[in-house]
Amino acid sequence: MTEQANTLLFQVEQEIAKLLLVKLEKFDITFERASQIAKFILSHLPENLTDEQVMKIIPSLDDQFYELSEIVHKHMLGYEEKYKEDTIKNMQDMIKHKHFQEASNMAFKYFEQKVELK
């Protein structure tokens, strides 16, 4: 397996390709619409993006193409859950080491960012 196969970019591209194929097979989408989506994805998700860069782009993918909303939603939920788990773990470590102000700041930052994501 190549290094690319492990990236978020590759995963998102694969999911979008599968989604478009299924929608085309079921006649839920026209060939022209699928082509527009594919061109959009290729232009907005160039090669060599980091996972962090891809994660910043994902929320906007369904702004023009509602067909991508299930993929966007899936990745946003996954990101929020991972971010939440990481924040909780870091806060627990800070509290254990009596770094209460840092833990409080991290909690504030977490909730501030959570509001921005919505």
C-alpha atoms as one frame of an Amber mdcrd trajectory, in Angstrom:
protein
   0.000   0.000   0.000   1.401   3.385  -0.926   1.795   6.277   1.457  -0.874
   8.176  -0.510  -3.457   5.496   0.238  -3.244   6.419   3.911  -3.970  10.112
   3.451  -7.248  11.836   4.111  -7.099  13.316   0.609  -6.968   9.870  -0.983
  -9.793   8.648   1.256 -12.040  11.607   0.402 -11.323  11.269  -3.317 -12.170
   7.556  -3.163 -15.425   8.225  -1.305 -16.456  10.903  -3.799 -15.629   8.658
  -6.762 -17.700   5.807  -5.288 -20.573   8.178  -4.502 -20.604   9.534  -8.049
 -20.507   6.040  -9.562 -23.406   4.852  -7.405 -25.450   7.952  -8.208 -24.730
   7.550 -11.925 -25.694   3.860 -11.854 -28.988   4.693 -10.127 -29.614   7.683
 -12.418 -29.700   9.946  -9.346 -27.295  12.326 -11.060 -26.575  13.284 -14.652
 -23.239  12.655 -16.303 -22.820  16.422 -16.691 -23.390  17.011 -12.972 -20.965
  14.223 -12.036 -18.411  15.757 -14.388 -18.868  19.192 -12.774 -18.353  17.692
  -9.328 -15.257  15.769 -10.435 -13.709  18.891 -11.983 -14.517  20.887  -8.849
 -12.895  18.272  -6.613  -9.778  18.079  -8.771  -9.384  21.852  -8.686 -10.112
  22.270  -4.956  -8.241  19.225  -3.673  -4.881  19.250  -5.458  -2.270  16.575
  -4.788   0.127  16.826  -1.855  -2.294  18.493   0.552  -1.757  17.572   4.173
  -4.590  16.030   6.162  -4.928  19.330   8.048  -5.297  21.273   4.794  -7.869
  18.788   3.493  -9.807  19.028   6.751 -10.035  22.810   6.331 -11.416  22.404
   2.792 -13.909  19.597   3.472 -16.616  21.791   5.085 -16.938  23.852   1.896
 -17.237  20.927  -0.543 -21.016  20.743  -0.301 -21.562  24.500  -0.628 -21.980
  24.162  -4.402 -22.692  20.445  -4.614 -25.271  19.187  -2.130 -24.559  15.661
  -3.379 -21.360  15.715  -1.326 -23.094  16.550   1.950 -23.036  12.995   3.316
 -19.255  12.818   2.833 -18.737  16.258   4.357 -20.963  15.373   7.307 -19.157
  12.074   7.927 -15.734  13.716   8.003 -16.855  16.662  10.120 -18.336  14.321
  12.728 -15.154  12.245  12.727 -13.001  15.336  13.107 -15.116  16.712  15.938
 -15.016  13.391  17.793 -11.229  13.053  17.451 -10.701  16.679  18.462 -12.961
  16.168  21.483 -11.124  13.000  22.572  -7.709  14.649  22.167  -8.841  17.715
  24.109 -10.257  15.637  26.964  -7.052  13.591  27.211  -4.869  16.701  27.200
  -7.061  18.426  29.794  -6.952  15.358  32.052  -3.153  15.358  31.857  -3.017
  19.070  32.653  -5.332  18.680  35.635  -3.354  15.678  36.879  -0.224  17.862
  36.831  -2.122  20.752  38.472  -1.992  23.015  35.413  -5.500  24.283  36.021
  -5.240  27.545  34.096  -3.909  25.765  30.999  -6.726  23.215  31.249  -9.252
  26.027  31.553  -7.753  27.814  28.541  -7.879  24.598  26.520 -11.542  24.066
  27.435 -12.352  27.632  26.414 -10.504  27.185  23.106 -12.319  23.883  22.472
 -15.770  25.405  22.962 -14.846  28.521  21.013 -13.737  26.406  18.040 -16.778
  24.139  18.355 -19.031  27.179  17.965 -17.057  28.306  14.878 -17.471  24.887
  13.215 -21.249  25.090  13.361
